[in-house]
Amino acid sequence: MKPLTAVSAGTRVALGVAFFVLFVSIWAAATLGGFVSKTFLADPGTMLKAGWTLLTQMGFARDIGWTVWRVLGGFVIAAALALPLGVAMGAYKPVEAFFAPFVSFARYLPASAFIPLLILWVGIGEAQKLAVIFIGSFFQLVLMIAVTVGNTRRDLVEAAYTLGVSDQGLIRRVLIPSAAPEIAETLRMVLGWAWTYVIVAELIGASSGIGHMITDSQALLATDQIIFGIVIIGLIGLGSDLLFLAVNRRLFPWAALGR
């Protein structure tokens, strides 16, 4: 191994799968070997059986659908508003000076702390859950997009002005295309954060969703169901992450060079 040296796609997949195999093996050894009580940590087999029961008899597929819809809904709204504001802040310094202090302040506020207020303002329906995801995602996206656009190579900007581009043309033809690959990576990362916000939102005042199932399972000490819910979140997140990576590579093939 050499620092920063890329590995082949096959090696990357093999190493990734090997870690999962090792992790599950240690988990199975700890639970089936009696080192950890099944009351506190169900073994992999019991977890899978509980998951099958949840999916076939308890309507867990519907809970998964609701959670995915909430994540996508809140995240898409946040991204749709954050993209233009972030580009404007990165391109125009007066706009950045106006918005940056508040955005920097707001991004440190935990989205979960707003849940009591959101319940008071909009109730415990879907608006509350979408708002939690929006708050948790929007300010992070705005600041990261603004930094990405603001870090556009100055030689590209100077070359564009030399060729006679207008200010608006500079944004459309230089700043946005240059920043697009990193913006796509920012969206991919923040989508992962959105999953943490939706589960927190579903732990309080929800009648559906993965978080709701986990809360009900906690009351029954059903660690097998809790773990299955967590695993499902991880699998969906991994799937969306791989999809994002594939789309990004297809849209911005030049960004993957050298990785």
N, C-alpha and C positions, 0 to 999 in steps of 0.2 A: 504494500500500500504506500502511496505517495500523497502528500497533502494536495488537495484541490485537483486530483487526477480523476477524471470521469471513469465510470465503470460501464460495462455493456448493459443493455436492457435486460438480458437474460440473467446476468449476475445480480442486478438490482432486485429483480423479482424473486430470485432464489433466496437472497439474504432477507428480504422482507418476509417471505413465507416462513423461513427458518426461525425468525424471532417469534412469530405467532405460535409455531409448533412448540418452541421452548417455553413460552409463557403458559400455554394450556397444559403442558406436561407438568410444570411446577405447580400450577393450580390443582391439577388432578392429584398429584402426589401429596399435597398438603391436606386436601379434603378427604380423599379416599384412604389415605394412610392414617387418618385419625389425629393429625397434628392440629387441625382446626375443626371446631364443632360445626356441624352442618346447620345448626341454628343461626350461626353468624355468617357462614359462607357455604352456600350450596355447591356441590361438585358439578362439573360440566355436564354429566349425563342427566342429573336431576334438573338442571337448568334448562336443558333442551326439551325434556318432557314437559316441564311447566310451560315453556314457550309454545309448544305444540297445542297444549290445552288452551292457552290464552287465545291463540289464533283460530282454533277450530270451534271452541265452545263459548268463549267469552267476548267475542267481537273485538279483539285487540287490533285487527287490521283496520278497523274504523278509527280507533284511537291514533294509530300511526298516520293515517290519512289526514286527520285533523291537525296533528302536530306539524306535518310537512307543509300543509297549506298555510299555517300560521307563520312558520319560518319564512317561506317564500313570499307571503304577502307583506309582512313587516319589512323584510330585507329589500324587496323590490321597491317599495315606497321610499325607504331610506336612500337607496342607491339612485333612484330617479331624481331626488331632490339634492343629494350630495354631489352628484357629478357636475352639474352646471355651476353650483356655488364653489366647489373645490377648484374647478378650472378657472373661474373668475378670480378667486383669491390668489392662485398661482401666477396668473398672467398680469394682474393689475395690483400693484403695491398699495394704492389707497384702499382698494377693496379688502385686501389682506389686513391692513392696519385697522380697518373698521370692525371686521368680524373675528379676527384671530384671537383677541383676548377672551371674548366670550366663549368661542369654540374650545379654546384650551382649558378654560374653566369648566365647561360643561362636560367635556370628555372624561373628567375624573369623577364625575358623579355616578355612583353605582345605579344601574337601571332598576335593580331590585328595590332600592329605597323609594322609588316612585310608586310602587304597587299600591300601598295604602291610599295615596292621593288619587291614583288613577281609578281605583275602585270607587272612591268617593265621587269623582268627576263623571265617569262614564259607566260605572257598574262593573259587574264581573263577566260581561259578555266578551265577544271577540274583539271589540275595540280596545279593551284594556290589554289584552295579550299582544295585539299588533303594536300598540303604543309602547309597551315594554321593549319589544324587539327594535322598534324604530329608535327609541332613545339610546339603546345600547349600541346601535350600529351607526346612526347618522353622523354624530360628531366625530367618531373615529374616522369614518370614510372621508368627511370633508377635509380634515387636517392632513391625512395621508395623501389624498389626491392633490391638495394644494402644494404640498412639499414636492411631490413627484413632478408636477407641471413646472414649478418654480426652479427645479434643478435641470431643466432642459439645457443642453450644451449651448454655450454662448456663441460658439463658432457657427452653429446652424442658424441661430437667430441673425447674426451679423451677415451671413451669406444670403439669407432670405431678403434682408433689407437692401443689400447691395443689388440684388436682382429686381428690386422695385416692388416687393410685396407690401400690401397695405397692412394696417394693424389687425383688422379682422381676418385678412388672409393669413397672417402669421399664426393666429390661433388655430384656424381650420387646417392649414397645410403644414405647419411645423410643430407647434406646441402639442396639440392633441395627438397626431400620429407618433411623435417621439415618445410621449408619455404613455401611450395606450397599453403597451405590454406590461408596464409596472402597475398601471391602474387595474388591469385585469387580475394581476397577482394580488393586489390590495383587496379587490372584491372577493377573491377566493378565500383569503385569510379571514376577512370580517364575516363571511358567511359561516365559518366555523364558530366564531364567537356568538353569532345569532342563535345557534343551537343551545348554548348555555342559558341565554336569556329566556327562551321559550319554555324550557323545563322549569325554571324558577317561576315564571308566570303561571304555569299549569299546576304548580304545587299548592296554589292558593285560589280558592273559589272557582275551580274548573270541574266540569262534569264529563269531560272527555279529554283524550290526549295521553301521550306516554307519561307525562308528569303526574297526571291524575291517577293512572294505573299504579305508578310507583308509590304514591301516597297511600292508596288503598292497601297495597301489598305490605307497606310498613306496619300498618295497624294489625295485620295478621301475622307479622314476623315471617312473611313469605319471601325469604332472601332469594329463592330461585327465580321468582317472578321479577323481583327488583333487578337482579343481575341480567335477566333476559332483556328487560327494557333498556338497560344501559348498553348492552351489546347491540341491540337494534339501532340505538342512536349512533353508536360508533360505526356500524356498517353503512347506514344511510349517509353519514358524514363522509366516510371514506369513499363511497360511491360518487357523491357530489364533488368531492375533491378531485378524484381521478377524471371525472367528466370535465371539470373546469380546466384541468391541466391539458387534456386532449384538445379542447376547443381553443385554448390559448396557443398551443403549439401550431394548430392549423391556421389560426388567424394571424399569428405573429411568429412565423418560422425563424426569422432572423434573431429573435430574442433568445432562442434556445441554443444558439451557436456558442460553443465553448463550455457548455454545462456538462 
